[in-house]
Amino acid sequence: MNYAHLIEKLQILPADKQAEVLDFVEYLVDHFSKPVPPIFSECSEHDFSKLSMTQAMRGLEDEPALYTEADTKERWQ
């Protein structure tokens, strides 16, 4: 679809629908024209893994330990 065809289609629509199309186009431009933050584009696999684990464990800092070293039957060196 070229621009002329798109404009023809838009002109057929009522004014309120043209406004909706414009709003949607502005949303797409705003959403997809922003550059990707460097933290995501330059994140190594190790950094991502560390961040993921940190986020997964968030809120569990005050949880009581279910097991202690005394609960182990065999100790690996």
C-alpha positions in Angstrom: 0.0 0.0 0.0 1.4 3.4 -1.0 0.7 6.8 0.6 -1.7 7.8 -2.1 -3.8 4.7 -1.6 -3.7 5.3 2.2 -4.9 8.9 1.8 -7.7 7.8 -0.5 -8.9 5.3 2.2 -8.6 7.9 4.9 -10.6 10.5 3.0 -13.5 8.0 2.7 -13.8 7.8 6.5 -15.8 10.2 8.6 -13.9 12.9 10.5 -14.2 11.1 13.9 -12.7 7.9 12.4 -9.9 9.9 10.7 -9.1 11.4 14.1 -8.9 7.8 15.6 -6.5 6.8 12.8 -4.4 9.8 13.5 -4.3 9.1 17.2 -3.3 5.5 16.5 -0.6 6.6 14.1 0.8 9.0 16.7 0.8 6.2 19.3 2.8 4.0 16.9 5.2 6.7 16.1 5.7 7.5 19.8 6.0 3.9 20.8 8.3 2.6 18.0 10.4 5.7 17.3 12.1 5.7 20.8 15.6 4.2 20.8 16.1 1.1 22.9 17.6 2.1 26.3 21.3 1.1 26.4 20.8 -1.1 29.4 18.8 -3.5 27.3 20.8 -3.3 24.1 24.2 -3.7 25.8 23.2 -6.2 28.5 25.3 -9.3 28.5 23.9 -12.8 29.2 25.6 -12.7 32.7 24.1 -9.3 33.5 20.7 -10.4 32.4 20.9 -13.6 34.5 22.0 -11.6 37.5 19.2 -9.1 37.1 16.6 -11.9 36.6 17.7 -13.7 39.8 17.6 -10.4 41.7 14.1 -9.7 40.5 12.9 -13.3 41.2 14.2 -13.1 44.7 12.8 -9.6 45.4 10.7 -9.6 48.5 12.1 -12.8 49.9 14.9 -11.2 52.0 13.0 -11.5 55.2 11.8 -15.0 54.6 12.9 -17.5 57.3 15.4 -20.2 56.2 13.6 -23.5 55.7 16.8 -25.6 56.1 20.2 -25.1 57.7 23.5 -26.8 57.2 22.7 -29.1 60.1 19.9 -30.6 58.0 22.3 -32.0 55.4 23.1 -35.7 55.5 26.3 -35.5 53.5 28.6 -32.6 53.0 30.3 -32.1 49.6 33.7 -30.5 49.6 
